[in-house]
């Protein structure tokens, strides 16, 4: 975008000195932003011509000051040309620095990125989850590695970040880092947040993401069938360790709670709902949205089983849950024992609740969305898309309605 620069000289009445003389100021407007500088010349206000932006008449004073103003105008135009020649983005800040001979300190990307991450770190547990900090920490690490790969530097002036930087970064994530599409898009999205901070602070006058487009591909969510759930329920595990992991996994299958939300549950999260039955009242750590979930019989059996467990009582937790890493490791073992041909992870339990346990059994999608703690229905609809069986059942009802009607086509043609 071509910079718009305008120059105006004016007499500033508000700055009149003790002798009644007013200073002449220069106003340079760069893309709508003003720079106001004194010309160090003073005059009587009656001698100033607002129309021509000069002193009236042909006196020696008028010729001297008007000549000075002309020289300043040439200097301002030369400054603009120098910025263009040096390929420096023309902003009010860069214009003023070059015009006054001030050596503007470059704003570097890494300190800005690190400052953002430090602020998130201070708010972990208040406004952000630990996973958010981890995600941005990894994003900064990848950004530095990319700059070293592409430019052989560990930092860069934000003014040098352009469309090519973004597309090359995405290419690096996909090729060198071997990131899948959605992972690469998420890292670029994290980087875009840093660019938005720079734009909001007027450190950039052009958005390098302006012509950039990326699209998250919809991933088919893996979930367990009724038969697979029943197989896990009925399996007699020989070790207490696998039995515990099985029970916690099933708890999530019948509540839809993510690992961290199960881990955070205490007995105080269980109360009586609007129907007089026991419900779980909690908030998702990821989005801070409320989740209100009626307790199903299987869920209550698991709660009762571990009500007096030493770990639960010592840590004031509803269930004695292991680390997410250990849970997933043992779930792979459970999948093998139960002959389940799916890569079993703890998060599959949440998908199973959304599909097999609720939507497949006719629970309205609005209710499922509320129990899952989704902020909007569109997120929940991703689960509904994979339920071909549900579509088949719904359409069979419609088909039967039409079969009951005696619909005949008119075979007459004109």
Secondary structure, 3 states (H helix, E strand, C coil): CCCCEEEEEEEEHHHCCCCCCEEEEEEEEECCEEEEEEEEEEECHHHEECCCCEECCCCHHHHHHHHHHHHHHHHHHHHHHHHHHCCCCCCHHHHHHHHCCCCCCCCEHHHHHHHHHHHHHHCECCCECHHHHHHHHHHHHHHHHHHHHHHCCCCCEHHHCCHHHHHHHHHHHHHCCCCCHHHHHHHHHHHHHHHHHHHHCCCCCCCCCCCCCCCCCCCCCCCCCHHHHHHHHHCCCCCHHHHHHHHHHHHHHCCCCCHHHHHCCCHHHEEECCCCCEEEEEECCCCCCEEEEECCHHHHHHHHHCCCCHHHHHHCCCCCCCCHHHHHHHHHHHHHHCCCCCCCCCHHHHHHHHHHHHHHHCCCHHHHHHHHCCCCHHHHHHHHHCCHHHHHHHHHHHHHHHHCCCCCCCCCCC
